[in-house]
Amino acid sequence: MSLVVFVVLLIAAFVIVAWRDRKRLSSPEDSAAARDATSTQERYAAERHGAQGEVWRRGQNPGSHI
């Protein structure tokens, strides 16, 4: 029984320390940088998708070089 209590306390301590460190390591600047990077990546993907759509509308399928 004491082994079970020891394991539960050990797991609880590990979870608390991990949660505390994760909260401490992420700053508002990190969150803002992550949002900026995601928006830039989504914008590039949208531009690429639009350019590929234009190629298809003009009938210039890049996969058919026959």
Number of C-alpha atoms within 10 A of each C-alpha: 5 7 8 9 10 11 11 12 12 11 11 12 12 12 12 11 11 12 11 11 11 11 10 9 9 10 11 9 9 11 11 11 12 12 12 12 12 12 12 12 12 12 12 12 12 12 12 12 11 12 12 14 13 13 12 12 10 8 9 12 13 9 6 6 6 3
